[in-house]
Amino acid sequence: MLVGVAFMTIGLRGNLAFVIELRAARLAAMVLVGVAVAVSTVVFQTVCANRIITPSIMGLDALYVFCQTALVFALSGFGFAGIDPRLHFLGNFTVM
């Protein structure tokens, strides 16, 4: 809570309404991501029935990065950017 208040108030300059709105959106996004990661880890541990294991320990994050890197290497940057997002999601879902 204190860190959030510090993030919102330290170094304010210029148009205060714009800065507060921009920082509030960033803070909300960071809180949302933090909550999503925490909930997904607890759900993963519950499904696996193991309180120690996490997706990171299993290497799923490295697998995801490898898949994205392989796609960029195989299709080039423009080809990768041209992939339909639904097809991209389906491919990631299948591999993971």
Secondary structure, DSSP 8 states (H G I E B T S, - for coil): -HHHHHHHHTT--S-HHHHHHHHHHHHHHHHHHHHHHHHHHHHHHHHHT-SS--HHHHTHHHHHHHHHHHHHHHHHHHHHHTS-HHHHHHHHHHH-
